[in-house]
């Protein structure tokens, strides 16, 4: 049996990924990836510190973490059809638990052999605080979205409500993006689609043709590809 090692960062990533997709397919190597059930809204992938030595699927990550919480110091071993979770601490009293695998076919997951091709038309940085503050402000104002807007007022991150426009609004000036074009844009995202893991800052890239954004956090070694809402526009 090989061991599944999940350090603190890996656990945070998995818990965050579960907000997009309740299940996940583990594959050999250091890459962890998930996709929303529609497979068209959010794709997320991260580089783990410890490699995964096996291929298996878990259909309910919240239930899985609930099983882990039964042990003070859990050790996870990968079997052919299940995980064996046992306690490595004396307080666990030699207890163990068998956690069965799900069929990978019932868990939405990104294709293994299909690399995400993304070329940004514009790229800039947003701090983790700027992003979380904008999401918090949108919630306080009862607005379901945030938007990245480049207009005559410069580049802004702001709260948004495309279905019910209002005079209320929250704005953060982000400075001038690093590109020569004067093409204006408005990229709108539902709050639940930018519910990322906490990070110090994000490098944000926008593709004008596909109207997709890439959010990359170097400190967490994670990236999210998020489709913008239909109201988004370029030009």
C-alpha positions in Angstrom: 0.0 0.0 0.0 1.2 3.5 -0.8 0.4 6.5 1.4 -1.7 9.5 0.5 0.0 12.5 2.1 -2.1 15.6 2.5 -0.3 18.6 4.1 -2.1 21.7 5.3 -1.9 23.4 1.9 -3.2 20.3 0.1 -6.2 20.1 2.5 -7.0 23.8 2.0 -6.9 23.3 -1.8 -9.1 20.2 -1.7 -11.6 22.0 0.6 -11.7 24.9 -1.8 -12.0 22.7 -4.8 -15.0 21.0 -3.2 -16.9 24.3 -3.4 -16.8 23.9 -7.2 -17.2 20.2 -7.4 -18.1 17.9 -4.5 -15.9 15.1 -5.8 -12.4 14.7 -7.3 -10.3 12.3 -9.3 -6.8 11.7 -7.9 -4.2 10.7 -10.5 -0.5 9.8 -10.1 1.8 12.8 -9.9 1.8 16.2 -8.3 -1.1 17.7 -10.2 -4.5 18.2 -8.6 -7.3 19.3 -10.8 -11.1 19.8 -10.8 -13.8 21.3 -12.9 -17.4 22.5 -12.2 -20.0 19.9 -13.1 -21.0 21.9 -16.3 -17.3 21.7 -17.3 -17.6 25.2 -18.8 -17.5 27.6 -15.9 -14.4 27.0 -13.7 -11.4 24.7 -14.1 -8.9 24.7 -11.3 -5.5 23.0 -11.0 -2.7 23.1 -8.5 0.8 21.7 -7.9 1.0 19.6 -4.8 4.1 19.3 -2.6 3.8 15.5 -2.2 3.0 13.3 -5.2 -0.1 11.1 -5.4 0.8 7.5 -5.8 -2.3 6.0 -7.3 -5.5 6.7 -9.3 -8.9 6.8 -7.6 -12.0 9.0 -7.2 -13.8 10.4 -4.2 -17.4 11.5 -4.8 -17.9 13.5 -1.6 -14.9 15.4 -0.3 -16.8 16.9 2.7 -17.7 13.4 3.8 -14.1 12.3 3.3 -12.8 15.1 5.5 -15.5 14.2 8.0 -14.0 10.7 8.1 -10.5 12.1 8.6 -11.8 14.2 11.5 -12.5 11.0 13.5 -8.8 10.6 14.0 -6.4 12.8 15.9 -3.5 12.0 13.6 -4.8 10.2 10.5 -2.6 8.2 8.1 -4.1 7.4 4.7 -3.2 4.3 2.8 -4.2 3.7 -0.8 -5.6 0.3 -1.6 -7.1 -1.3 -4.7 -10.7 -0.4 -4.0 -10.6 1.8 -0.9 -8.5 4.1 1.3 -7.6 2.8 4.8 -7.5 5.6 7.4 -5.9 4.7 10.6 -4.8 6.6 13.7 -1.1 7.2 14.3 -1.6 8.7 17.7 -2.0 6.7 20.9 -5.3 8.6 21.5 -6.7 6.9 18.4 -6.4 3.5 20.1 -5.5 1.5 17.1 -8.7 2.4 15.2 -9.0 2.3 11.4 -11.7 3.1 8.8 -12.2 1.8 5.2 -13.3 4.5 2.8 -14.4 3.1 -0.6 -13.6 4.7 -4.0 -16.2 6.1 -6.4 -16.2 5.3 -10.1 -14.2 8.0 -11.9 -16.9 8.1 -14.5 -19.5 9.6 -12.1 -17.1 12.4 -10.9 -16.8 15.3 -13.3 -13.1 15.9 -14.0 -10.8 17.6 -16.5 -9.4 15.5 -19.4 -6.1 13.9 -18.5 -4.4 14.5 -21.8 -5.8 17.9 -22.7 -3.6 20.8 -21.7 -5.4 24.1 -21.1 -4.3 26.6 -23.8 -4.6 30.2 -22.7 -3.1 33.3 -24.2 -3.9 36.6 -22.3 -4.7 39.8 -24.2 -4.0 41.7 -21.0 -2.4 40.8 -17.7 -2.2 42.6 -14.3 -2.1 41.9 -10.6 -4.7 41.9 -7.9 -3.9 41.4 -4.2 -5.7 38.8 -2.3 -7.1 41.5 0.0 -8.4 43.5 -2.9 -10.3 40.5 -4.3 -11.7 39.4 -0.9 -12.7 43.0 0.0 -14.6 43.3 -3.3 -16.4 40.0 -2.8 -17.3 41.1 0.7 -18.6 44.5 -0.4 -20.7 42.9 -3.1 -22.3 40.6 -0.6 -23.0 43.5 1.8 -24.6 45.5 -1.1 -26.6 42.4 -2.2 -24.8 42.2 -5.5 -24.1 38.8 -6.9 -21.1 39.6 -9.1 -17.8 41.4 -9.3 -16.3 42.9 -12.4 -13.0 43.8 -13.9 -13.4 47.0 -15.9 -11.0 49.0 -18.1 -12.6 52.3 -19.1 -11.8 56.0 -19.2 -11.6 55.8 -15.4 -8.7 53.3 -15.6 -8.7 49.7 -14.5 -11.1 48.8 -11.7 -12.3 45.9 -9.7 -15.9 46.5 -8.6 -19.1 45.0 -7.3 -21.8 44.4 -9.9 -25.4 43.4 -10.4 -26.0 42.8 -14.1 -29.6 41.6 -13.7 -30.6 44.5 -11.4 -28.5 47.6 -12.0 -28.3 50.0 -9.1 -26.5 53.2 -8.1 -24.8 51.3 -5.3 -21.2 50.2 -6.0 -17.8 49.4 -4.6 -14.7 50.2 -6.6 -10.9 49.5 -6.3 -8.5 51.2 -8.6 -5.9 48.8 -9.9 -3.7 51.2 -11.9 -2.9 50.8 -15.6 -2.7 47.3 -17.1 0.5 46.3 -18.9 -0.6 46.4 -22.5 -0.6 48.9 -25.3 -4.1 48.5 -26.7 -6.8 51.0 -25.7 -9.5 48.3 -26.1 -12.0 48.7 -23.3 -13.5 45.7 -21.5 -15.9 44.6 -18.8 -15.5 41.1 -17.5 -18.2 40.1 -15.0 -18.0 37.1 -12.7 -20.5 35.5 -10.3 -19.2 35.6 -6.8 -19.4 31.8 -6.3 -17.1 31.3 -9.3 -14.3 33.4 -7.8 -14.4 31.7 -4.4 -10.7 31.0 -4.5 -8.3 29.7 -1.9 -6.7 32.5 0.1 -3.6 33.9 -1.5 -1.3 36.9 -1.2 -1.8 38.1 -4.7 -3.1 37.0 -8.1 -1.8 37.4 -11.6 -4.9 37.9 -13.7 -5.0 37.3 -17.5 -8.0 38.0 -19.7 -8.6 36.5 -23.1 -10.8 38.7 -25.1 -12.0 36.2 -27.7 -13.1 33.5 -25.3 -13.9 35.9 -22.5 -12.2 33.7 -20.0 -9.9 34.8 -17.1 -7.0 33.1 -15.6 -6.2 33.7 -11.9 -2.8 32.4 -10.8 -1.5 32.6 -7.3 2.3 31.8 -7.1 2.4 31.3 -3.3 -0.3 28.6 -3.5 0.8 27.2 -6.9 -2.8 27.2 -8.0 -4.6 28.6 -11.0 -8.3 29.0 -11.9 -9.7 29.4 -15.4 -13.1 31.2 -15.1 -15.7 31.9 -17.8 -17.1 35.4 -17.5 -20.9 36.1 -17.6 -22.7 36.7 -20.9 -23.0 40.4 -20.2 -19.2 40.8 -20.4 -18.0 42.8 -23.3 -14.9 43.9 -25.1 -14.6 47.1 -27.1 
